Amino acid sequence: MNEVFEAVGESAEAPHTIAAAPELVSPLADGWLRCWACGHACKIPPGRPGVCRVRFNVEGTLRVPAGYVAALHCDPIEKKPFFHVLPGTRTASFGMLGCDLHCAYCQNWVTSQAGRDPAAIAPIQVTTARDLVRWALARGAPVLTSTYNEPLITAEWAVDVFQCAKKAGLGTAFVSNGNATPQVLQYLRPWVDFYKVDLKSFDARHYRELGGRLDRILDTIPRLVELGFWVEIVTLVIPGFNDSDAEFENIARYLASISPDIPWHVTAFHKDYKMTDPENTPASTLLRACAHGRDAGLRYVYAGNLPGRVGPWENTVCPSCDLAVIERRGFEVRAMRMQSGCCARCGTAIAGVWDGVGPSANLPAESGRV
């Protein structure tokens, strides 16, 4: 797989790359370039990559990944997790290589840490935007999702794919760390419907350990809401890292201050990649986080990764009458009690996207630059 990265540095016509979108690059003096794909906003000298290791300055042109996938699966949409988007359906999920962070507990490290960790080896599959859309349609997936690595750093390829997906009537989604810039969110907005952000901590020091900055993510989330994306937030709860009552309270209050309708998922950590010291997260810790979310005024709080062990916190509950309008166990939807997006008992509208997304009859012509 390293040949993908090596080839990018060798030629302006390297395989699996295209020129960056003009909205996401600015020329600087002496052939340097400013990249706007993620919150690092890297200043990249000629012949070098950005922090992500996949966006390269090649003779004054920013070359970026395109035309391949390193992971491709059809998942329950609840696995992303989106609990308020077409529950019970599946999403065609694709990923590429690279990330702008280096989380020691990454569960997708074989793709995300490629180019940074020699042990991160994932084979690539050359493809086109149209073929990915055809693959999704063949599996009856109404949503196509960019995930498994950080999709912001491969935003151009995602837009090429999503332009084709939109013509086929599919919804589109990002599963992201949220380390964005205003430029990249404006670029994505016409083509991305649903956006999941990993809010990893509310401690700036912890974010620096992961290679990021908390303030960037805290700028991104309200901007996503203002721009009209459907947003859900996930916090992977890691014992000894981000499981204090203060962190839970601060995250919950922050989200509620943006909108009480933002779903907040608190999910259980399990030992992975380089983080094998903490114990796996117990159900009691997730329940404690959920209580903080409820007390802060969030209407939709969920506990994940421990199916059957967190009581009602897997369900979507009507904020007016407490009816479980969607019952779940893990990623399985077991019952729905909604009518036209409203609680079947009291008629209260439940925030989310419940219909209006799905394949059209016609497969679009090839789209994009690959």
For each residue, the residues with C-beta under 8 A, 3 or more apart:
1: 4 5 70 97 114 121 122 123 124
2: 5 6 115
3: 6 7
4: 1 7 8 15 16 65 68 97 124
5: 1 2 8 9 49 53 54 114 115
6: 2 3 9 10
7: 3 4 10 11 14 15 16 17
8: 4 5 14 16 17 49 54 56 58 63
9: 5 6 14 47 49 56 58
10: 6 7 14
11: 7 14 58
12: 58 59 61 63
13:
14: 7 8 9 10 11 17 58 63
15: 4 7 67
16: 4 7 8 65 66 67 68 124 126
17: 7 8 14 56 63 64 65 66 67
18: 63 64 66 67 156 157 369 370
19: 61 62 63 64
20: 24 25 35 37 55 61 62 63 64 156
21: 24 25 155 156 159 187
22: 25
23: 36 183 184 186 187
24: 20 21 35 36 37 62 155 156 183 184 187
25: 20 21 22 33 34 35 36 62
26: 33 34 36
27: 32 33 34 60
28: 32 33 34 43
29: 32
30: 45
31: 45 46 57 59 60
32: 27 28 29 43 44 45 46 57
33: 25 26 27 28 43 44 57 60 62
34: 25 26 27 28 41 42 43 44
35: 20 24 25 38 40 41 42 44 50 55 62
36: 23 24 25 26 41 181 183 184
37: 20 24 50 52 55 64 152 153 155 181 184
38: 35 41 51 52 100 150 152 153 179 180 181 184
39: 100 179 180 181 212 213 216 217 220
40: 35 50 51 52 100 179
41: 34 35 36 38 181
42: 34 35 50 51 52 55
43: 28 32 33 34
44: 32 33 34 35 48 49 50 55 56 57 62
45: 30 31 32 48 57
46: 31 32 57 58 59 60
47: 9 56 57 58
48: 44 45 56 57
49: 5 8 9 44 52 53 54 55 56 57 115
50: 35 37 40 42 44 53 54 55 56 100 153
51: 38 40 42 100 211
52: 37 38 40 42 49 55 98 99 100 150 153
53: 5 49 50 98 114 115 116
54: 5 8 49 50 64 65 96 97 98 115 153 154
55: 20 35 37 42 44 49 50 52 62 63 64 65 153
56: 8 9 17 44 47 48 49 50 62 63 64
57: 31 32 33 44 45 46 47 48 49 60 61 62 63
58: 8 9 11 12 14 46 47 61 62 63
59: 12 31 46
60: 27 31 33 46 57
61: 12 19 20 57 58
62: 19 20 24 25 33 35 44 55 56 57 58
63: 8 12 14 17 18 19 20 55 56 57 58
64: 17 18 19 20 37 54 55 56 153 154 156 157
65: 4 16 17 54 55 68 96 97 98 153 154 157
66: 16 17 18 154 156 157 160 369 370
67: 15 16 17 18 126 127 128 157 370
68: 4 16 65 96 124 125 126 127
69: 72 94 95 96 124 125 127 132
70: 1 95 96 97 111 114 122 123 124 125 148 149
71: 93 94 95 108 111 122 148 149
72: 69 92 93 94 95 125 132 135
73: 93
74: 90 91 92 93 136 139 141
75: 79 80 90 91 93 145 331
76: 79 88 89 90 91 331 332
77: 80 82 85 86 87 88 89 90 91 143
78: 81 82 83 87 328 330 331 332 333
79: 75 76 331
80: 75 77 91 93 145 147 173 175 196
81: 78 196 232 234 265 267 302 304 331
82: 77 78 85 86 91 173 194 196 232
83: 78 87 232 263 265 300 302 316 326 328 352
84: 87 230 232 263 300 316 350 351 352 353
85: 77 82 143 171 173 194 230 232 352 353
86: 77 82 89 142 143 171 353 354 355 357
87: 77 78 83 84 316 326 333 336 354
88: 76 77 333 336
89: 76 77 86 141 142 143
90: 74 75 76 77 139 140 141 142 143
91: 74 75 76 77 80 82 141 142 143 144 145 173
92: 72 74 132 135 136 139 141 143 144 145
93: 71 72 73 74 75 80 144 145 147 148 175
94: 69 71 72 132 144 145 146 147 148 161
95: 69 70 71 72 108 111 146 147 148 149 151
96: 54 65 68 69 70 111 148 149 151 154 157
97: 1 4 54 65 70 111 112 114 115 122 124 149
98: 52 53 54 65 111 112 114 115 116 149 150 153 154
99: 52 102 106 112 113 116 149 150 153 177
100: 38 39 40 50 51 52 150 152 153 177 179 211 212
101: 150 177 179 210 211 212
102: 99 106 113 116 210 211
103: 106 200 210 211 273
104: 210 273 274 275
105: 236 238 269 272 273 274 275
106: 99 102 103 109 112 113 272 273
107: 272 273
108: 71 95 111 112 148 149
109: 106 112 113 117 120 272 273
110: 113 114 120 121 122
111: 70 71 95 96 97 98 108 114 120 122 148 149
112: 97 98 99 106 108 109 120 148 149 150
113: 99 102 106 109 110 116 117 120
114: 1 5 53 70 97 98 110 111 117 120 121 122 149
115: 2 5 49 53 54 97 98 120
116: 53 98 99 102 113 120
117: 109 113 114 120
118:
119:
120: 109 110 111 112 113 114 115 116 117
121: 1 110 114
122: 1 70 71 97 110 111 114
123: 1 70
124: 1 4 16 68 69 70 97
125: 68 69 70 72
126: 16 67 68
127: 67 68 69 131 132
128: 67 131 132 366 368 370
129: 132 133 160 161 163 164 165 366 367 368 370
130: 133 134 164 363 364 365 366 367
131: 127 128 134 135
132: 69 72 92 94 127 128 129 135 136 144 161 164 165
133: 129 130 136 137 144 161 164 165 168 170 363 364
134: 130 131 137 138 363
135: 72 92 131 132 138 139
136: 74 92 132 133 139 141 144 165 168 170
137: 133 134 140 141 168 170 359 363
138: 134 135
139: 74 90 92 135 136
140: 90 137 359
141: 74 89 90 91 92 136 137 144 170
142: 86 89 90 91 170 171 357 358 359
143: 77 85 86 89 90 91 92 170 171 172 173 193 194 357
144: 91 92 93 94 132 133 136 141 161 162 165 170 171 172 173
145: 75 80 91 92 93 94 172 173 174 175 194
146: 94 95 151 154 158 161 162 172 173 174 175
147: 80 93 94 95 151 173 174 175
148: 70 71 93 94 95 96 108 111 112 175
149: 70 71 95 96 97 98 99 108 111 112 114 153 154
150: 38 52 98 99 100 101 112 153 154 176 177 179
151: 95 96 146 147 154 155 158 174 175 176
152: 37 38 100 155 174 176 177 179 180 184
153: 37 38 50 52 54 55 64 65 98 99 100 149 150
154: 54 64 65 66 96 98 146 149 150 151 157 158
155: 21 24 37 151 152 158 159 184 187 188
156: 18 20 21 24 64 66 159 160 369
157: 18 64 65 66 67 96 154 160 161 368 370
158: 146 151 154 155 161 162 174 188 191 192
159: 21 155 156 162 163 187 188 191 368
160: 66 129 156 157 163 164 367 368 369 370
161: 94 129 132 133 144 146 157 158 164 165 368
162: 144 146 158 159 165 166 172 191 192
163: 129 159 160 166 167 191 367 368
164: 129 130 132 133 160 161 167 168 364 366 367 368
165: 129 132 133 136 144 161 162 168 170 171 172
166: 162 163 169 170 172 191
167: 163 164 360 362 364 365 367
168: 133 136 137 164 165 359 360 362 363 364
169: 166 357 358 359 360
170: 133 136 137 141 142 143 144 165 166 357 358 359
171: 85 86 142 143 144 165 193 194 353 357
172: 143 144 145 146 162 165 166 191 192 193 194
173: 80 82 85 91 143 144 145 146 147 192 193 194 195 196
174: 145 146 147 151 152 158 188 192 194 195 196
175: 80 93 145 146 147 148 151 196
176: 150 151 152 179 180 195 196 197 198
177: 99 100 101 150 152 197 198 200 212 217
178: 197 198 199 216 217 220 221 224
179: 38 39 40 100 101 150 152 176 212 213 216 217 220
180: 38 39 152 176 184 185 216 220 223
181: 36 37 38 39 41 184 185
182: 185 186 223
183: 23 24 36 186 187
184: 23 24 36 37 38 152 155 180 181 187 188
185: 180 181 182 188 189 220 223 224 227
186: 23 182 183 189 227
187: 21 23 24 155 159 183 184
188: 155 158 159 174 184 185 191 192
189: 185 186 192 227 228 229
190:
191: 158 159 162 163 166 172 188
192: 158 162 172 173 174 188 189 195 229
193: 143 171 172 173 229 230 353 357
194: 82 85 143 145 171 172 173 174 229 230 231 232 353
195: 173 174 176 192 224 229 230 231 232
196: 80 81 82 173 174 175 176 231 232 233 234
197: 176 177 178 217 220 221 224 231 232 233 234
198: 176 177 178 234 235 236
199: 178 202 217 221 233 234 235 251
200: 103 177 206 207 210 212 217 235 236 242
201: 206 207 214 235 241 242 247
202: 199 214 242 247 250 251 254
203: 206 207 214 242 247
204: 207 208 213 214 215
205: 208 209
206: 200 201 203 209 210 214 241 242
207: 200 201 203 204 210 212 213 214 217
208: 204 205 211 212 213
209: 205 206
210: 101 102 103 104 200 206 207
211: 51 100 101 102 103 208
212: 39 100 101 177 179 200 207 208 216 217
213: 39 179 204 207 208 216 217
214: 201 202 203 204 206 207 217 218
215: 204 218 219
216: 39 178 179 180 212 213 219 220
217: 39 177 178 179 197 199 200 207 212 213 214 220 221
218: 214 215 221 222 254
219: 215 216 222 223
220: 39 178 179 180 185 197 216 217 223 224
221: 178 197 199 217 218 224 225 231 233 255 258 262
222: 218 219 225 226 258
223: 180 182 185 219 220 226 227
224: 178 185 195 197 220 221 227 229 231
225: 221 222 228 229 231 258 259 262
226: 222 223
227: 185 186 189 223 224
228: 189 225
229: 189 192 193 194 195 224 225
230: 84 85 193 194 195 352 353
231: 194 195 196 197 221 224 225 262
232: 81 82 83 84 85 194 195 196 197 262 263 264 265
233: 196 197 199 221 255 262 263 264 265
234: 81 196 197 198 199 264 265 266 267 304
235: 198 199 200 201 242 251 264 265 266 267 289
236: 105 198 200 267 268 269
237: 242 243 266 267 268 269 281 285 286 289
238: 105 241 242 243 269 275 278 281
239: 243 269 278 279 280 281 285
240: 243 278
241: 201 206 238 278
242: 200 201 202 203 206 235 237 238 247
243: 237 238 239 240 247 248 281 285 289
244: 247 248
245: 248 249 288 292
246: 249 250
247: 201 202 203 242 243 244 250 251
248: 243 244 245 251 252 266 288 289 292 293
249: 245 246 252 253 292 295 296
250: 202 246 247 253 254
251: 199 202 235 247 248 254 255 264 292
252: 248 249 255 256 264 289 292 293 295 296 298 301
253: 249 250 256 257 296
254: 202 218 250 251 257 258
255: 221 233 251 252 258 259 262 264 293 296 298
256: 252 253 259 260 262 296 297 298
257: 253 254
258: 221 222 225 254 255 262
259: 225 255 256 262
260: 256 297 298 299
261: 299 300 351
262: 221 225 231 232 233 255 256 258 259 298 300
263: 83 84 232 233 300 301 302
264: 232 233 234 235 251 252 255 293 298 300 301 302
265: 81 83 232 233 234 235 302 303 304
266: 234 235 237 248 286 289 290 293 301 302 303 304
267: 81 234 235 236 237 286 303 304 305
268: 236 237 280 281 282 283 285 286 303 304 305 306
269: 105 236 237 238 239 278 280 281
270: 280 281 305
271: 275 276 278 280
272: 105 106 107 109 275 276
273: 103 104 105 106 107 109
274: 104 105
275: 104 105 238 271 272 278
276: 271 272
277:
278: 238 239 240 241 269 271 275
279: 239 282
280: 239 268 269 270 271
281: 237 238 239 243 268 269 270 285 286 305 306
282: 268 279 285 286
283: 268 286 287 303 306 309 310
284: 287 288
285: 237 239 243 268 281 282 288 289
286: 237 266 267 268 281 282 283 289 290 303 304 306 310 313
287: 283 284 290 291 303 310 311 313
288: 245 248 284 285 291 292
289: 235 237 243 248 252 266 285 286 292 293 303
290: 266 286 287 293 294 301 302 303 310 313
291: 287 288 294 295
292: 245 248 249 251 252 288 289 295 296
293: 248 252 255 264 266 289 290 296 298 301
294: 290 291 298 301
295: 249 252 291 292
296: 249 252 253 255 256 292 293
297: 256 260
298: 252 255 256 260 262 264 293 294 301
299: 260 261 319 351
300: 83 84 261 262 263 264 316 317 319 351
301: 252 263 264 266 290 293 294 298 313
302: 81 83 263 264 265 266 290 313 314
303: 265 266 267 268 283 286 287 289 290 306 310 313 314
304: 81 234 265 266 267 268 286 314
305: 267 268 270 281
306: 268 281 283 286 303 309 310
307: 314 329 330
308: 329 330
309: 283 306
310: 283 286 287 290 303 306 313 314
311: 287
312: 315 317 324
313: 286 287 290 301 302 303 310
314: 302 303 304 307 310 327 328 329 330
315: 312 324 325 326 327 328
316: 83 84 87 300 324 325 326 328 350
317: 300 312 322 323 324 325
318: 321 322 323 324 325 343 345 346 348 350
319: 299 300 348
320: 343 346 348
321: 318 343 345 346 348
322: 317 318
323: 317 318 337 343 344 345 346
324: 312 315 316 317 318 327 335 337
325: 315 316 317 318 336 337 338 343 344 350
326: 83 87 315 316 333 335 336 337 338
327: 314 315 324 333 334 335 336
328: 78 83 314 315 316 331 332 333 334
329: 307 308 314 332 334
330: 78 307 308 314
331: 75 76 78 79 81 328
332: 76 78 328 329
333: 78 87 88 326 327 328 336
334: 327 328 329
335: 324 326 327
336: 87 88 325 326 327 333
337: 323 324 325 326 343 344 345
338: 325 326 341 342 343 344 350 354
339: 342 344
340: 354
341: 338 349 350 352 354 355
342: 338 339 347 348 349 350
343: 318 320 321 323 325 337 338 346 347 348 349 350
344: 323 325 337 338 339
345: 318 321 323 337
346: 318 320 321 323 343
347: 342 343
348: 318 319 320 321 342 343
349: 341 342 343
350: 84 316 318 325 338 341 342 343 354
351: 84 261 299 300
352: 83 84 85 230 341
353: 84 85 86 171 193 194 230 356 357
354: 86 87 338 340 341 350
355: 86 341
356: 353
357: 86 142 143 169 170 171 193 353
358: 142 169 170
359: 137 140 142 168 169 170
360: 167 168 169
361:
362: 167 168
363: 130 133 134 137 168
364: 130 133 164 167 168 367
365: 130 167
366: 128 129 130 164
367: 129 130 160 163 164 167 364
368: 128 129 157 159 160 161 163 164
369: 18 66 156 160
370: 18 66 67 128 129 157 160
